Amino acid sequence: MDDQQIDGNTFINEVKGKYVLFYISSLGNISKEELLRLTNLYKRIDQEYNCKIVWIPIEGNWTDEKKESQFKEWRKMMPWYAVQYFSSPSYMYLKKEWKVRGNSTAVLINPQGKVENTNALTLIKESGISFFDFLDIKVHTMLKPVVDHITKHDDQLLHSMKNQGYNFFIGGKNQKTTSELCNKIRKAQLDIERVLKIQIGLASVTKESETEKTLWARMENLFFSFAHYSKEYEYEQVTKEVQKLLSYKLQIDDIDGWIMLTKGWTVVTCGQANTILTTLEKFSAWKQHIIGEEWGHAFTKYHDSLITGTCITLQIAGNAPMHLDCSVCDDPMETKFVKYNCCHPRLQNAAN
């Protein structure tokens, strides 16, 4: 885009009904690497995802000619809109509402004008264009952008996902454990397949493989996308399952592995390998609760009855509610991860 100026009404009409990605930085900490990454994606996200990018430069002294010149130099490198002379009161609003600090960041606003993601830049760096596959995500297709790197290499699995079939995704602490878990699942699911006359799909995810890294990154994208809908009934249960699955990323060295049961492109339930295997092996104890071929609900109910122990802990890339300055240089510290711990065990200890 050239340096032509447009008024506020024209801009509002231009972005009305679209996603808007606000790229926010100071004139001094803007990154050429970030600009190149966003520039390479810009045309596709504009055409394919109906999303506009707007640069908001944070600068306290616009009367300085050097700052004006610096703004124009950066502006020439951007094919999207930019806001000039962004005021200090406006910055204070971003600081309070969007947790904007010294580092460059990006905030995604949905077509209804609501904040969709305050950590979009980190996720775009990790996932590239696939980050935008999670815009306006629906429960019945929630896993499609998460596991398409797995299904595209397995025609049988892809056919099952497309046709509302049941499938197990299995991850172990190493390749040997993953293979052992797959063999145990195949053996344990035979009774279900025989009684219901169906085929259950299977996919393995080896620890520290590119497949696993991609899966976790995309699960985090899904987590952020669902976070704004987690109180809505349709999203509440699947959001809990996504949180539970992400917790296994931290626990993988302490457990045999994790297993996720899906139906079509939706998560049915997930759990540690031992509880999922036990549920399969105890098929005779819950099969009377199956209605037709919809055995997922009965499976989940029995599996939930087996879960005991501590609450979950998960760690994801995100914006922390509290920001700290470096004790050495006094500059703002970058928050790369947020760790969520359930307070339930702490409250129990306090009561004893």
SEZA-157814 format. One record per residue (C-alpha): x, z, y; residue number from 1. Coordinates in steps of 0.2 Angstrom, whole numbers, plus 5000, padded with zeros to 4 digits. Layout:
N
+------+------+------+-----+
|    u |    w |    v |   i |
+------+------+------+-----+
|    X |    Z |    Y | NUM |
...
+------+------+------+-----+
//
This chain:
352
+------+------+------+-----+
|    u |    w |    v |   i |
+------+------+------+-----+
| 5000 | 5000 | 5000 |   1 |
| 5006 | 4996 | 5018 |   2 |
| 5007 | 5009 | 5032 |   3 |
| 4989 | 5004 | 5038 |   4 |
| 4979 | 5019 | 5044 |   5 |
| 4961 | 5023 | 5039 |   6 |
| 4949 | 5035 | 5046 |   7 |
| 4942 | 5050 | 5036 |   8 |
| 4925 | 5042 | 5032 |   9 |
| 4933 | 5026 | 5025 |  10 |
| 4944 | 5037 | 5014 |  11 |
| 4930 | 5047 | 5008 |  12 |
| 4920 | 5031 | 5003 |  13 |
| 4936 | 5024 | 4995 |  14 |
| 4938 | 5040 | 4983 |  15 |
| 4919 | 5044 | 4981 |  16 |
| 4914 | 5045 | 4963 |  17 |
| 4932 | 5044 | 4957 |  18 |
| 4946 | 5056 | 4951 |  19 |
| 4959 | 5060 | 4964 |  20 |
| 4976 | 5066 | 4960 |  21 |
| 4984 | 5076 | 4975 |  22 |
| 5003 | 5075 | 4974 |  23 |
| 5009 | 5089 | 4985 |  24 |
| 5027 | 5092 | 4990 |  25 |
| 5038 | 5096 | 5005 |  26 |
| 5048 | 5082 | 5013 |  27 |
| 5064 | 5091 | 5006 |  28 |
| 5059 | 5094 | 4988 |  29 |
| 5051 | 5077 | 4984 |  30 |
| 5058 | 5069 | 4968 |  31 |
| 5063 | 5051 | 4966 |  32 |
| 5060 | 5053 | 4948 |  33 |
| 5043 | 5060 | 4950 |  34 |
| 5039 | 5046 | 4962 |  35 |
| 5045 | 5033 | 4950 |  36 |
| 5035 | 5041 | 4936 |  37 |
| 5019 | 5041 | 4946 |  38 |
| 5022 | 5023 | 4953 |  39 |
| 5024 | 5016 | 4935 |  40 |
| 5007 | 5024 | 4931 |  41 |
| 4998 | 5021 | 4947 |  42 |
| 4990 | 5004 | 4943 |  43 |
| 4984 | 5009 | 4926 |  44 |
| 4976 | 5025 | 4931 |  45 |
| 4968 | 5016 | 4946 |  46 |
| 4961 | 5002 | 4935 |  47 |
| 4958 | 5010 | 4918 |  48 |
| 4954 | 5028 | 4923 |  49 |
| 4946 | 5026 | 4941 |  50 |
| 4959 | 5038 | 4948 |  51 |
| 4967 | 5038 | 4965 |  52 |
| 4983 | 5046 | 4971 |  53 |
| 4985 | 5055 | 4988 |  54 |
| 5001 | 5062 | 4994 |  55 |
| 5000 | 5078 | 5004 |  56 |
| 5017 | 5082 | 5012 |  57 |
| 5019 | 5100 | 5017 |  58 |
| 5029 | 5102 | 5033 |  59 |
| 5029 | 5116 | 5046 |  60 |
| 5036 | 5106 | 5061 |  61 |
| 5030 | 5088 | 5063 |  62 |
| 5037 | 5087 | 5081 |  63 |
| 5054 | 5085 | 5074 |  64 |
| 5058 | 5066 | 5075 |  65 |
| 5069 | 5068 | 5059 |  66 |
| 5054 | 5074 | 5050 |  67 |
| 5044 | 5060 | 5056 |  68 |
| 5057 | 5047 | 5050 |  69 |
| 5059 | 5056 | 5033 |  70 |
| 5040 | 5055 | 5031 |  71 |
| 5040 | 5036 | 5034 |  72 |
| 5055 | 5033 | 5022 |  73 |
| 5046 | 5042 | 5008 |  74 |
| 5030 | 5034 | 5012 |  75 |
| 5037 | 5016 | 5010 |  76 |
| 5040 | 5021 | 4992 |  77 |
| 5022 | 5025 | 4988 |  78 |
| 5008 | 5012 | 4984 |  79 |
| 4995 | 5026 | 4987 |  80 |
| 4987 | 5035 | 5001 |  81 |
| 4996 | 5049 | 5011 |  82 |
| 4991 | 5062 | 5023 |  83 |
| 5001 | 5064 | 5039 |  84 |
| 5002 | 5080 | 5050 |  85 |
| 4995 | 5091 | 5037 |  86 |
| 4991 | 5107 | 5046 |  87 |
| 4997 | 5125 | 5043 |  88 |
| 4979 | 5132 | 5040 |  89 |
| 4976 | 5118 | 5027 |  90 |
| 4992 | 5123 | 5018 |  91 |
| 4987 | 5141 | 5018 |  92 |
| 4971 | 5136 | 5009 |  93 |
| 4981 | 5126 | 4996 |  94 |
| 4992 | 5141 | 4994 |  95 |
| 4978 | 5153 | 4991 |  96 |
| 4966 | 5142 | 4981 |  97 |
| 4977 | 5130 | 4972 |  98 |
| 4993 | 5142 | 4970 |  99 |
| 5004 | 5129 | 4979 | 100 |
| 5021 | 5136 | 4982 | 101 |
| 5038 | 5128 | 4986 | 102 |
| 5039 | 5116 | 4971 | 103 |
| 5031 | 5099 | 4970 | 104 |
| 5015 | 5099 | 4961 | 105 |
| 4999 | 5089 | 4957 | 106 |
| 4981 | 5094 | 4957 | 107 |
| 4967 | 5084 | 4949 | 108 |
| 4950 | 5084 | 4957 | 109 |
| 4935 | 5077 | 4947 | 110 |
| 4922 | 5065 | 4954 | 111 |
| 4911 | 5080 | 4958 | 112 |
| 4924 | 5087 | 4969 | 113 |
| 4929 | 5101 | 4958 | 114 |
| 4946 | 5106 | 4953 | 115 |
| 4950 | 5099 | 4935 | 116 |
| 4968 | 5104 | 4934 | 117 |
| 4981 | 5113 | 4945 | 118 |
| 4996 | 5109 | 4934 | 119 |
| 4994 | 5090 | 4932 | 120 |
| 5011 | 5086 | 4937 | 121 |
| 5019 | 5096 | 4922 | 122 |
| 5007 | 5088 | 4910 | 123 |
| 5010 | 5070 | 4916 | 124 |
| 5029 | 5073 | 4914 | 125 |
| 5026 | 5078 | 4896 | 126 |
| 5012 | 5066 | 4891 | 127 |
| 5013 | 5051 | 4903 | 128 |
| 4998 | 5040 | 4903 | 129 |
| 4990 | 5049 | 4889 | 130 |
| 4987 | 5064 | 4901 | 131 |
| 4973 | 5053 | 4908 | 132 |
| 4964 | 5051 | 4891 | 133 |
| 4958 | 5069 | 4893 | 134 |
| 4948 | 5065 | 4909 | 135 |
| 4929 | 5068 | 4906 | 136 |
| 4933 | 5073 | 4888 | 137 |
| 4918 | 5076 | 4876 | 138 |
| 4916 | 5088 | 4862 | 139 |
| 4911 | 5074 | 4849 | 140 |
| 4927 | 5064 | 4853 | 141 |
| 4939 | 5078 | 4858 | 142 |
| 4952 | 5075 | 4845 | 143 |
| 4953 | 5056 | 4848 | 144 |
| 4967 | 5057 | 4861 | 145 |
| 4975 | 5072 | 4852 | 146 |
| 4978 | 5064 | 4835 | 147 |
| 4978 | 5045 | 4838 | 148 |
| 4997 | 5045 | 4835 | 149 |
| 4993 | 5051 | 4818 | 150 |
| 4978 | 5041 | 4813 | 151 |
| 4985 | 5024 | 4819 | 152 |
| 4997 | 5025 | 4804 | 153 |
| 4984 | 5030 | 4791 | 154 |
| 4969 | 5018 | 4789 | 155 |
| 4960 | 5030 | 4777 | 156 |
| 4961 | 5045 | 4789 | 157 |
| 4956 | 5034 | 4804 | 158 |
| 4941 | 5028 | 4794 | 159 |
| 4936 | 5045 | 4789 | 160 |
| 4937 | 5051 | 4807 | 161 |
| 4927 | 5037 | 4814 | 162 |
| 4913 | 5040 | 4801 | 163 |
| 4911 | 5059 | 4803 | 164 |
| 4921 | 5063 | 4788 | 165 |
| 4930 | 5080 | 4785 | 166 |
| 4948 | 5081 | 4786 | 167 |
| 4962 | 5094 | 4785 | 168 |
| 4977 | 5094 | 4797 | 169 |
| 4991 | 5104 | 4790 | 170 |
| 5007 | 5111 | 4798 | 171 |
| 5020 | 5122 | 4790 | 172 |
| 5036 | 5131 | 4796 | 173 |
| 5047 | 5117 | 4788 | 174 |
| 5045 | 5101 | 4778 | 175 |
| 5045 | 5110 | 4761 | 176 |
| 5032 | 5122 | 4766 | 177 |
| 5021 | 5108 | 4773 | 178 |
| 5022 | 5099 | 4757 | 179 |
| 5018 | 5114 | 4747 | 180 |
| 5003 | 5118 | 4757 | 181 |
| 4997 | 5100 | 4756 | 182 |
| 4998 | 5101 | 4737 | 183 |
| 4988 | 5117 | 4737 | 184 |
| 4975 | 5110 | 4748 | 185 |
| 4973 | 5095 | 4737 | 186 |
| 4970 | 5106 | 4722 | 187 |
| 4959 | 5118 | 4730 | 188 |
| 4947 | 5105 | 4738 | 189 |
| 4943 | 5097 | 4721 | 190 |
| 4928 | 5108 | 4718 | 191 |
| 4920 | 5103 | 4735 | 192 |
| 4923 | 5085 | 4732 | 193 |
| 4916 | 5085 | 4714 | 194 |
| 4901 | 5095 | 4719 | 195 |
| 4897 | 5086 | 4735 | 196 |
| 4903 | 5069 | 4729 | 197 |
| 4914 | 5066 | 4744 | 198 |
| 4932 | 5063 | 4749 | 199 |
| 4941 | 5075 | 4761 | 200 |
| 4955 | 5068 | 4771 | 201 |
| 4973 | 5076 | 4773 | 202 |
| 4986 | 5074 | 4786 | 203 |
| 5003 | 5084 | 4787 | 204 |
| 5012 | 5088 | 4803 | 205 |
| 5030 | 5093 | 4800 | 206 |
| 5038 | 5106 | 4811 | 207 |
| 5050 | 5100 | 4825 | 208 |
| 5045 | 5082 | 4821 | 209 |
| 5040 | 5070 | 4835 | 210 |
| 5022 | 5071 | 4828 | 211 |
| 5021 | 5089 | 4830 | 212 |
| 5028 | 5089 | 4848 | 213 |
| 5016 | 5076 | 4853 | 214 |
| 5002 | 5086 | 4844 | 215 |
| 5006 | 5102 | 4854 | 216 |
| 5008 | 5093 | 4870 | 217 |
| 4991 | 5085 | 4868 | 218 |
| 4982 | 5101 | 4862 | 219 |
| 4988 | 5109 | 4879 | 220 |
| 4980 | 5094 | 4888 | 221 |
| 4964 | 5097 | 4879 | 222 |
| 4965 | 5116 | 4883 | 223 |
| 4966 | 5112 | 4901 | 224 |
| 4952 | 5100 | 4901 | 225 |
| 4941 | 5112 | 4892 | 226 |
| 4945 | 5127 | 4902 | 227 |
| 4933 | 5122 | 4915 | 228 |
| 4919 | 5120 | 4903 | 229 |
| 4923 | 5135 | 4891 | 230 |
| 4907 | 5145 | 4896 | 231 |
| 4896 | 5131 | 4892 | 232 |
| 4888 | 5133 | 4875 | 233 |
| 4893 | 5116 | 4869 | 234 |
| 4911 | 5119 | 4873 | 235 |
| 4913 | 5138 | 4870 | 236 |
| 4916 | 5137 | 4851 | 237 |
| 4928 | 5122 | 4851 | 238 |
| 4938 | 5130 | 4866 | 239 |
| 4941 | 5146 | 4855 | 240 |
| 4947 | 5135 | 4841 | 241 |
| 4959 | 5126 | 4852 | 242 |
| 4966 | 5142 | 4859 | 243 |
| 4968 | 5149 | 4841 | 244 |
| 4977 | 5133 | 4836 | 245 |
| 4989 | 5134 | 4850 | 246 |
| 4993 | 5152 | 4846 | 247 |
| 5000 | 5146 | 4829 | 248 |
| 5014 | 5137 | 4839 | 249 |
| 5021 | 5154 | 4843 | 250 |
| 5018 | 5161 | 4826 | 251 |
| 5024 | 5147 | 4815 | 252 |
| 5040 | 5156 | 4810 | 253 |
| 5030 | 5172 | 4805 | 254 |
| 5016 | 5163 | 4795 | 255 |
| 5016 | 5151 | 4780 | 256 |
| 5008 | 5138 | 4791 | 257 |
| 4992 | 5133 | 4800 | 258 |
| 4977 | 5122 | 4794 | 259 |
| 4964 | 5113 | 4805 | 260 |
| 4948 | 5107 | 4798 | 261 |
| 4939 | 5093 | 4807 | 262 |
| 4923 | 5083 | 4806 | 263 |
| 4924 | 5066 | 4814 | 264 |
| 4934 | 5069 | 4830 | 265 |
| 4929 | 5087 | 4832 | 266 |
| 4937 | 5103 | 4827 | 267 |
| 4926 | 5113 | 4814 | 268 |
| 4938 | 5128 | 4812 | 269 |
| 4957 | 5132 | 4811 | 270 |
| 4966 | 5146 | 4803 | 271 |
| 4982 | 5152 | 4795 | 272 |
| 4986 | 5143 | 4779 | 273 |
| 4983 | 5159 | 4768 | 274 |
| 4965 | 5161 | 4774 | 275 |
| 4960 | 5143 | 4774 | 276 |
| 4967 | 5142 | 4756 | 277 |
| 4957 | 5157 | 4751 | 278 |
| 4941 | 5150 | 4758 | 279 |
| 4944 | 5134 | 4748 | 280 |
| 4948 | 5144 | 4732 | 281 |
| 4932 | 5155 | 4734 | 282 |
| 4921 | 5140 | 4735 | 283 |
| 4909 | 5147 | 4722 | 284 |
| 4906 | 5162 | 4734 | 285 |
| 4899 | 5152 | 4749 | 286 |
| 4893 | 5135 | 4741 | 287 |
| 4875 | 5141 | 4740 | 288 |
| 4875 | 5142 | 4759 | 289 |
| 4878 | 5123 | 4761 | 290 |
| 4864 | 5112 | 4768 | 291 |
| 4866 | 5094 | 4761 | 292 |
| 4884 | 5088 | 4764 | 293 |
| 4886 | 5098 | 4780 | 294 |
| 4898 | 5111 | 4772 | 295 |
| 4908 | 5114 | 4787 | 296 |
| 4897 | 5128 | 4794 | 297 |
| 4897 | 5138 | 4777 | 298 |
| 4916 | 5136 | 4776 | 299 |
| 4918 | 5143 | 4794 | 300 |
| 4907 | 5157 | 4791 | 301 |
| 4916 | 5163 | 4775 | 302 |
| 4933 | 5159 | 4783 | 303 |
| 4929 | 5170 | 4798 | 304 |
| 4925 | 5185 | 4787 | 305 |
| 4943 | 5184 | 4780 | 306 |
| 4951 | 5185 | 4797 | 307 |
| 4959 | 5203 | 4801 | 308 |
| 4973 | 5209 | 4811 | 309 |
| 4980 | 5207 | 4828 | 310 |
| 4972 | 5196 | 4842 | 311 |
| 4980 | 5180 | 4847 | 312 |
| 4994 | 5176 | 4859 | 313 |
| 4997 | 5159 | 4866 | 314 |
| 5009 | 5151 | 4878 | 315 |
| 5006 | 5135 | 4887 | 316 |
| 5013 | 5126 | 4902 | 317 |
| 5003 | 5131 | 4917 | 318 |
| 5002 | 5140 | 4934 | 319 |
| 5004 | 5158 | 4934 | 320 |
| 4992 | 5169 | 4944 | 321 |
| 5008 | 5178 | 4951 | 322 |
| 5022 | 5170 | 4959 | 323 |
| 5040 | 5177 | 4961 | 324 |
| 5055 | 5173 | 4972 | 325 |
| 5072 | 5172 | 4965 | 326 |
| 5081 | 5189 | 4967 | 327 |
| 5098 | 5180 | 4971 | 328 |
| 5093 | 5165 | 4983 | 329 |
| 5075 | 5171 | 4988 | 330 |
| 5068 | 5153 | 4984 | 331 |
| 5052 | 5152 | 4975 | 332 |
| 5054 | 5153 | 4956 | 333 |
| 5047 | 5139 | 4945 | 334 |
| 5034 | 5144 | 4933 | 335 |
| 5035 | 5134 | 4917 | 336 |
| 5025 | 5144 | 4905 | 337 |
| 5010 | 5156 | 4905 | 338 |
| 5008 | 5168 | 4891 | 339 |
| 4991 | 5175 | 4887 | 340 |
| 4990 | 5191 | 4877 | 341 |
| 4973 | 5199 | 4872 | 342 |
| 4972 | 5217 | 4879 | 343 |
| 4962 | 5222 | 4864 | 344 |
| 4977 | 5230 | 4854 | 345 |
| 4982 | 5239 | 4870 | 346 |
| 4965 | 5246 | 4874 | 347 |
| 4964 | 5252 | 4855 | 348 |
| 4981 | 5261 | 4857 | 349 |
| 4975 | 5270 | 4873 | 350 |
| 4960 | 5276 | 4865 | 351 |
| 4970 | 5284 | 4850 | 352 |
+------+------+------+-----+
//
